[in-house]
Amino acid sequence: MPQVRFNEFHRYEELTVILKAWADEFPGLCRLGSIGKSYEGRDIWLMTVTNFGTGEDADKPALWVDANIHATEVTGCTAALHLIWTLLQGHGREERVTRALDTRSFYVVPRLNPDGAELALADRPRFIRSGVRPYPLLDEPDGFREEDLDGDGRVLMMRVPDPHGAWKRHPDESRLMIPRAPDEWPEDGDFYRLLPEGSIRNYDGVSIKIPPAIEGLDFNRNFPMEWATENEQLGAGPYPVSEPEVRAMVQAVTNRPNITGAILYHTFSGVHLRPYSAHDDERFLTFDLRAYKLIGENATKITGYPHASVFHDFKYEPKETIKGGADDWLYEHLGIFAWTTEFWSPQRQAGIENFHLIEWFRDHPVEDDLKLLHWSDEQLRGRGYADWYQFEHPQLGRVDLGGWDQMYCWTNPPPEFLEAEIAPHSDFAIFHALVSPRLEIHSLDVTRIDQNLHSIRLVVVNTGWLPTSVSEKAKERKATRPIEVELTLPEGARVVTGDRKLEVGQLEGRIDKSSALWWWHEEGTTDRTKAEWVVEGPEGSVVQLEVRHARAGTIRRAVVLT
């Protein structure tokens, strides 16, 4: 068994060894499979986790968790591993974990984008948005290319002396670069252009062109929900689910109709995001918005992260919206409550509070930068913000390299902070699984009417917090079928009254009965339903009874006519 640590990021081969070892060690609790291949041919691993002794995974409500769809956001992969390990180690030891695995299933994809992550974790890294397939360009364009120039395993910032540059050094903290004042002239001081560390292809000695990346795909714009063309939204791809990684995820989810919720692991900002990305909350059905907010309140209580709407709180541009995202597709098309968790907030680590999740990056006081620099010095021993050092650039001559190591402490938590950051999110995943609907038998009675006539009376109850449909959107889209009840009779038996196979609708959950205005809300029994039959058959005959709902589980019982 490899020793698994949750304070580091694992490359693909090591990740594969870990997952296979767990599958071998815990065959009764997990099974490893591949949902497809990446562009470069790597397996996209899926770990199915449940107590197979209490039933197959498909017969239980399930939670979907995937991570690392974006190349550099490797925190999510470690968080997904932490979730798997929490479930495997906790079963039989911790009551909530045991209950979760005995009654629910977890589908966990630790790394949806193995190709891009390999570049990000390479000894000499290269950072791209998602996958490695060249798109929309086919050949390397002229102009600037971000890369690790000096081979130190970091991609820092590059400070280029230029009297017309927009940056200058802070008067009291020379390491920190601040914007040049609008009325400062070239002779008023030393000014610089700031670029990421990188080189310039076919440099003409004058123009530094910033071309689009040759690997320009953004997998989280490639989902079917309101997909927009590449001209409308960068990274969208040539058509919905055009990319093998996205197609594998969409197929895997739709092949598992028992999925009731989803959490998608990203970085960074320290927030739980919910749909919609392109619409305000008025689009929501009333029940669904309330359910989302109640789940979000619990997410905040468990993890400390706030919960927010993408449209209202996380738009990259005030007048532009995101289309083709995974969480929107999961909710709008399938009626599944899906969240995007953005791990990690350096600002909060530095003591910066009450900042806007996106607008802060456009404009914030220089005092915030000083707080962050102090945090790097004190908590990261200076590792986060590198002192500037001279470097002979192949095209630009002498420049300075330094500034923030973004991969180390912005895009992801520093390894020494990693386990503490991700651990509470395993608890939230367990909570999300346990709020799903679940069918149970309330009562099952067999009464003898005559020598070979028996009545069978079944009462089924939804013991889950959510309704069997999960959401009103699922009802609207007809995304899940009603509860089905079926009798299988032995030879020589027949149903006298009642249908051998019938549908009994959907059942509400406890969320429908938990209004704070308890004196105004009448709690009926809309979480229960019954079915009755009269069966003729010889004494001692065994009737097989099955109750099934794609999202609320399957129950099987044998009824003896006696």
SVG drawing of the C-alpha trace seen along z (x, -y; Angstrom):
<svg xmlns="http://www.w3.org/2000/svg" viewBox="-62 -64 84 89">
<polyline fill="none" stroke="black" stroke-width="0.4" points="0.0,0.0 1.4,-3.4 1.5,-6.0 -1.0,-8.6 -0.4,-12.1 -2.9,-14.9 -0.3,-17.7 1.0,-17.2 -0.2,-17.0 0.1,-13.7 1.1,-13.1 -0.9,-10.7 1.2,-7.5 1.2,-8.0 -2.5,-8.8 -3.2,-5.5 -1.1,-3.5 -3.0,-4.9 -6.5,-4.3 -5.6,-0.7 -4.2,0.0 -7.3,-1.2 -9.5,0.9 -7.4,4.0 -7.5,3.3 -11.2,2.5 -13.0,4.6 -16.2,4.6 -16.3,0.8 -14.9,-0.5 -14.4,0.4 -12.2,-1.4 -13.1,-1.9 -12.4,-4.2 -15.1,-6.4 -13.0,-7.1 -9.7,-8.3 -8.2,-11.7 -6.9,-13.3 -3.5,-11.8 -4.9,-8.4 -4.8,-8.4 -7.6,-6.7 -10.0,-9.0 -10.5,-7.1 -13.8,-6.8 -13.9,-5.3 -17.3,-4.0 -17.6,-3.9 -20.4,-2.2 -20.9,0.8 -21.6,3.5 -22.7,5.8 -25.9,3.7 -26.5,3.5 -25.1,2.5 -24.2,-1.2 -26.9,-1.6 -29.6,-0.6 -28.8,-3.5 -29.0,-7.3 -25.6,-8.7 -23.4,-11.8 -21.1,-12.7 -17.8,-14.4 -15.2,-15.3 -12.1,-17.4 -9.3,-19.0 -11.2,-19.8 -8.8,-22.8 -5.2,-21.9 -3.6,-23.9 -6.4,-23.4 -4.8,-20.3 -6.1,-20.9 -9.4,-19.3 -7.7,-16.0 -6.2,-15.8 -9.6,-16.8 -11.2,-14.0 -8.6,-11.5 -9.3,-12.8 -13.0,-12.1 -12.4,-8.5 -10.0,-7.8 -12.4,-9.4 -15.2,-7.0 -13.0,-3.9 -11.4,-4.5 -14.5,-5.7 -16.9,-2.8 -17.5,-0.8 -15.8,-3.4 -17.7,-6.6 -21.5,-6.5 -22.2,-9.1 -19.7,-7.5 -21.1,-4.1 -24.7,-5.3 -23.6,-7.0 -21.9,-4.0 -24.6,-1.6 -27.4,-3.6 -25.8,-5.8 -23.1,-5.6 -20.3,-8.0 -18.9,-8.4 -15.6,-10.2 -13.4,-11.3 -10.2,-12.6 -8.8,-14.0 -11.1,-14.7 -8.3,-16.3 -5.1,-14.2 -3.3,-15.6 -3.4,-19.3 -2.5,-18.4 0.6,-16.5 1.9,-19.8 1.1,-21.8 2.9,-19.3 5.9,-18.7 9.4,-19.4 9.5,-22.3 5.8,-23.2 3.7,-24.8 0.3,-26.2 -2.7,-25.9 -6.4,-26.3 -7.7,-22.8 -6.7,-20.1 -3.7,-19.8 -5.5,-19.5 -4.6,-22.5 -7.7,-24.6 -8.7,-26.9 -5.1,-27.4 -3.3,-24.5 0.2,-25.9 2.2,-27.9 1.5,-31.6 4.1,-34.3 4.2,-36.4 4.5,-35.8 4.5,-32.4 4.4,-31.8 7.0,-29.3 9.6,-28.5 12.6,-30.3 15.3,-29.4 14.2,-25.9 13.7,-26.4 10.2,-24.7 8.4,-28.0 6.7,-30.4 7.0,-33.8 6.6,-37.4 8.9,-39.3 9.8,-42.9 11.0,-44.7 12.5,-48.2 10.5,-50.6 10.0,-54.4 6.5,-53.9 5.6,-51.0 2.5,-51.1 4.2,-49.9 6.6,-51.2 8.1,-50.0 6.3,-50.8 8.2,-53.7 8.4,-51.8 8.4,-48.2 10.6,-47.9 9.6,-44.3 6.0,-45.3 4.9,-46.6 2.1,-49.2 0.4,-51.1 2.1,-54.2 0.1,-57.4 -1.8,-58.8 0.2,-62.0 3.7,-60.6 6.2,-61.3 9.1,-59.0 11.6,-61.3 9.7,-61.0 11.2,-57.6 11.9,-54.0 9.0,-52.3 8.4,-48.8 6.2,-46.5 5.0,-43.4 4.6,-40.1 4.5,-36.5 7.8,-34.7 8.1,-33.6 9.7,-34.1 8.6,-35.8 8.4,-33.8 9.7,-35.7 10.2,-38.9 10.7,-41.9 12.5,-44.0 9.4,-46.2 6.1,-44.5 5.2,-42.0 2.1,-40.4 -0.1,-38.4 -1.6,-35.8 -4.4,-33.3 -3.0,-30.1 -2.6,-27.3 -4.2,-25.0 -7.2,-27.4 -10.0,-25.0 -11.8,-25.5 -13.6,-22.2 -16.0,-24.0 -17.5,-25.9 -18.0,-22.7 -21.1,-21.4 -24.5,-21.3 -26.3,-24.0 -26.6,-27.1 -23.4,-26.3 -22.0,-29.3 -19.7,-29.2 -16.0,-29.9 -16.6,-33.4 -19.1,-34.1 -17.1,-32.5 -13.4,-31.6 -12.7,-28.0 -16.1,-26.6 -14.8,-24.2 -16.3,-23.4 -19.6,-21.9 -21.0,-20.8 -19.1,-17.9 -16.6,-17.9 -13.8,-17.1 -13.3,-13.5 -12.9,-14.4 -16.2,-16.3 -17.9,-13.7 -16.8,-11.0 -18.1,-12.9 -21.5,-13.6 -21.9,-10.0 -20.8,-8.7 -23.4,-10.9 -26.3,-10.1 -25.4,-6.4 -26.0,-6.7 -29.6,-7.9 -29.2,-7.4 -27.1,-10.6 -29.0,-13.1 -26.3,-15.7 -22.9,-16.8 -19.9,-18.8 -17.3,-19.9 -13.8,-20.7 -12.0,-23.8 -9.8,-26.6 -9.6,-29.4 -11.7,-31.9 -12.9,-30.0 -16.6,-29.8 -19.4,-27.3 -20.9,-28.5 -24.4,-27.5 -26.2,-28.1 -27.2,-30.0 -24.2,-31.4 -26.2,-33.3 -29.5,-34.0 -30.5,-35.7 -32.4,-33.9 -35.8,-34.8 -35.3,-31.9 -35.4,-29.4 -38.5,-27.5 -39.3,-28.6 -38.7,-25.2 -35.3,-24.7 -33.9,-28.1 -34.9,-27.5 -33.3,-24.0 -30.1,-25.4 -29.9,-28.1 -30.5,-25.6 -27.9,-23.2 -25.6,-26.3 -26.1,-27.3 -25.0,-23.9 -22.0,-24.0 -21.0,-27.3 -21.5,-25.9 -19.4,-22.8 -16.6,-24.3 -16.5,-28.0 -16.8,-28.9 -19.7,-31.3 -22.2,-30.1 -22.9,-32.4 -24.6,-32.6 -22.4,-32.7 -24.6,-35.2 -24.9,-37.6 -21.5,-37.2 -19.0,-35.6 -19.2,-37.1 -15.8,-37.7 -17.1,-40.6 -20.1,-42.6 -21.9,-42.5 -20.9,-39.0 -22.1,-35.7 -20.6,-32.2 -22.2,-29.5 -21.7,-25.8 -20.7,-25.1 -21.0,-21.7 -23.1,-22.8 -25.6,-24.6 -26.0,-21.5 -26.4,-19.2 -29.2,-21.3 -31.0,-22.7 -31.0,-19.4 -31.1,-16.8 -32.5,-18.6 -29.5,-17.7 -28.4,-20.1 -24.8,-20.8 -22.2,-23.0 -18.8,-24.3 -16.4,-24.5 -13.6,-26.9 -11.0,-26.0 -8.7,-28.5 -8.5,-32.2 -5.1,-33.9 -6.9,-37.1 -8.7,-35.6 -5.4,-34.0 -3.9,-37.5 -6.7,-38.9 -8.5,-40.7 -12.2,-40.6 -15.4,-41.8 -13.9,-41.8 -15.8,-41.1 -14.8,-37.7 -14.1,-39.0 -13.9,-42.8 -11.0,-42.7 -8.7,-41.6 -9.6,-44.7 -9.2,-47.2 -8.2,-47.0 -6.2,-49.2 -2.4,-48.8 -2.8,-48.0 -4.2,-44.6 -1.0,-43.9 1.1,-44.8 -1.0,-42.4 -0.5,-39.6 3.2,-40.3 3.4,-40.2 1.5,-36.9 4.0,-35.4 6.9,-36.5 5.5,-35.3 3.4,-32.2 5.2,-31.0 8.7,-32.0 8.9,-34.2 8.2,-31.3 5.0,-32.8 6.6,-36.1 10.0,-35.7 12.6,-38.5 13.4,-40.0 16.6,-38.7 18.3,-39.5 17.9,-37.3 19.3,-37.5 16.2,-37.2 16.8,-35.6 14.9,-38.4 14.6,-41.3 18.0,-41.3 18.4,-42.0 15.1,-41.7 14.1,-40.8 12.2,-37.6 10.3,-37.4 6.9,-38.3 4.2,-35.9 4.6,-32.2 0.9,-31.9 0.8,-28.1 2.3,-27.7 0.1,-30.0 -2.7,-31.5 -4.0,-28.8 -3.6,-26.2 -2.9,-26.2 0.7,-25.7 1.2,-22.1 1.6,-22.7 -1.9,-24.3 -3.5,-21.7 -4.9,-19.0 -6.5,-21.5 -8.1,-23.3 -9.7,-20.3 -10.7,-18.2 -14.0,-19.9 -15.2,-19.4 -15.3,-15.6 -17.8,-16.2 -19.8,-18.4 -19.8,-15.7 -21.2,-13.2 -23.8,-15.7 -24.9,-16.3 -25.2,-12.5 -27.3,-12.0 -29.9,-14.7 -30.8,-12.7 -34.2,-10.9 -34.3,-7.2 -37.1,-4.7 -37.8,-2.4 -40.6,-0.1 -42.9,-1.5 -45.0,1.6 -45.6,4.8 -48.5,7.0 -49.8,10.3 -53.3,11.4 -54.9,14.7 -58.4,14.2 -59.2,17.8 -57.3,21.0 -55.4,19.7 -56.2,16.0 -54.0,13.5 -54.0,9.7 -50.7,7.9 -50.5,4.3 -47.3,2.3 -46.6,-1.2 -43.4,-2.9 -41.9,-6.0 -39.3,-8.5 -37.0,-8.8 -34.8,-11.4 -34.7,-15.2 -35.2,-15.8 -38.2,-14.6 -37.7,-11.5 -37.6,-13.7 -34.8,-15.7 -35.9,-19.0 -38.9,-20.7 -36.7,-21.2 -36.4,-17.4 -40.2,-17.2 -40.5,-20.0 -37.9,-18.4 -39.3,-14.9 -35.7,-13.9 -36.7,-11.0 -39.5,-8.5 -42.0,-8.0 -41.7,-5.2 -42.4,-1.8 -43.7,1.2 -43.6,4.7 -44.7,8.2 -43.0,11.3 -45.3,14.3 -44.3,18.0 -45.8,20.5 -49.4,21.2 -50.1,17.8 -51.9,14.9 -53.0,11.3 -56.7,11.2 -57.0,7.4 -54.4,4.7 -51.8,4.3 -48.8,6.5 -46.7,3.5 -47.7,0.0 -46.4,-3.6 -47.2,-5.4 -45.8,-8.9 -43.2,-10.9 -42.9,-11.3 -42.0,-14.5 -39.2,-14.7 -38.7,-16.4 -37.7,-19.6 -41.3,-20.1 -42.4,-19.7 -39.8,-21.9 -41.3,-25.4 -40.2,-27.7 -43.8,-28.8 -44.8,-25.5 -48.2,-26.8 -49.0,-27.7 -47.8,-24.5 -49.8,-21.3 -47.6,-18.2 -49.5,-15.5 -48.1,-12.2 -47.1,-13.1 -43.8,-11.3 -45.7,-7.9 -47.7,-5.9 -49.3,-2.5 -50.1,0.3 -52.5,3.3 -53.1,6.5 -55.1,9.7 -53.0,12.7 -54.2,16.2 -51.6,18.9 -50.8,22.1 -49.9,21.8 -46.2,21.2 -45.8,19.6 -43.1,16.9 -43.9,13.6 -41.0,11.3 -41.7,7.6 -39.5,4.8 -39.9,1.1 -37.6,-1.1 -36.9,-4.7 -33.8,-5.8 -32.9,-8.5 -34.4,-7.1 -33.1,-3.6 -34.4,0.0 -35.9,2.3 -36.4,6.0 -38.4,8.3 -39.7,11.9 -43.3,12.3 -44.5,15.7 -48.2,16.5 -48.9,17.9"/>
</svg>
